[in-house]
Amino acid sequence: MTFRFVRRIVIAVVGGTVLLIGLAMIVLPGPATVVIPAGLAILATEFVWARKWLNRAKEMAVSAAEKAGLSGHPKNSKKQTRSGPEISQK
């Protein structure tokens, strides 16, 4: 067995385990939306199919954030500036 083959096996086992735990977290309590991409990221280091799924998941997350009006990109965020303290009077 070559080093590359053993490495692929280890990555498949570790990434697959993390991915399965993330899938279980969909119905169990836990951060499935964090663990599933982490498992895919581990698998994507060696497998093209996992890289494609990870890229698709990233696209879906960005699309959902844009629809929700959220943006982590500083260019798209609106700057809120205050000229002074705002005091509401009733």
C-alpha positions as CSV (number, residue, x, y, z in Angstrom):
1,M,0.0,0.0,0.0
2,T,1.2,3.4,-0.9
3,F,1.1,6.5,1.3
4,R,-1.4,8.2,-1.0
5,F,-3.8,5.2,-0.8
6,V,-3.6,5.0,3.0
7,R,-4.2,8.8,3.2
8,R,-7.3,8.5,1.0
9,I,-8.6,5.8,3.2
10,V,-8.0,7.8,6.4
11,I,-9.6,10.9,4.9
12,A,-12.6,8.9,3.7
13,V,-13.2,7.3,7.1
14,V,-12.7,10.6,9.1
15,G,-14.7,12.8,6.6
16,G,-17.4,10.2,6.2
17,T,-17.8,9.9,10.0
18,V,-18.1,13.6,10.4
19,L,-20.5,13.8,7.5
20,L,-22.7,11.0,9.0
21,I,-22.7,12.7,12.4
22,G,-23.8,15.9,10.8
23,L,-26.6,14.1,8.9
24,A,-27.7,12.6,12.2
25,M,-27.8,16.1,13.7
26,I,-30.5,17.1,11.3
27,V,-33.0,15.2,13.5
28,L,-30.9,15.1,16.7
29,P,-29.8,18.2,18.7
30,G,-26.7,19.7,17.3
31,P,-25.2,22.1,14.7
32,A,-25.9,20.1,11.6
33,T,-25.4,23.2,9.4
34,V,-21.8,23.4,10.7
35,V,-20.9,19.8,10.9
36,I,-22.1,18.7,7.4
37,P,-19.9,21.3,5.6
38,A,-17.0,20.3,7.8
39,G,-17.3,16.7,6.8
40,L,-17.6,17.7,3.1
41,A,-14.5,19.9,3.5
42,I,-12.5,17.0,4.9
43,L,-13.7,14.7,2.1
44,A,-13.1,17.5,-0.5
45,T,-9.3,17.4,0.2
46,E,-9.2,14.0,-1.7
47,F,-12.5,13.5,-3.6
48,V,-13.8,15.6,-6.5
49,W,-17.5,14.7,-5.8
50,A,-17.2,16.1,-2.3
51,R,-15.6,19.3,-3.6
52,K,-18.6,19.7,-6.0
53,W,-21.1,19.1,-3.2
54,L,-19.2,21.6,-0.9
55,N,-19.2,24.3,-3.7
56,R,-22.9,23.7,-4.2
57,A,-23.6,24.0,-0.5
58,K,-21.6,27.3,-0.4
59,E,-23.6,28.7,-3.3
60,M,-26.9,27.7,-1.6
61,A,-25.7,29.4,1.7
62,V,-24.7,32.6,-0.1
63,S,-28.0,32.6,-1.9
64,A,-30.0,32.1,1.3
65,A,-28.0,34.8,3.0
66,E,-28.7,37.3,0.2
67,K,-32.4,36.4,0.3
68,A,-32.5,37.0,4.0
69,G,-30.8,40.4,3.6
70,L,-27.6,39.2,5.2
71,S,-24.2,39.8,3.8
72,G,-20.8,39.2,5.3
73,H,-19.0,41.1,2.6
74,P,-18.1,44.6,3.7
75,K,-18.7,46.1,0.3
76,N,-22.3,45.1,0.4
77,S,-23.1,46.0,4.0
78,K,-24.6,49.4,4.7
79,K,-22.6,51.7,6.9
80,Q,-24.5,53.2,9.8
81,T,-23.0,56.4,11.2
82,R,-24.3,58.6,13.9
83,S,-23.6,62.2,14.2
84,G,-24.5,62.2,17.9
85,P,-26.6,60.5,20.5
86,E,-30.2,60.0,19.5
87,I,-32.6,60.9,22.2
88,S,-36.2,60.1,21.8
89,Q,-38.7,62.4,23.5
90,K,-42.2,61.4,24.3
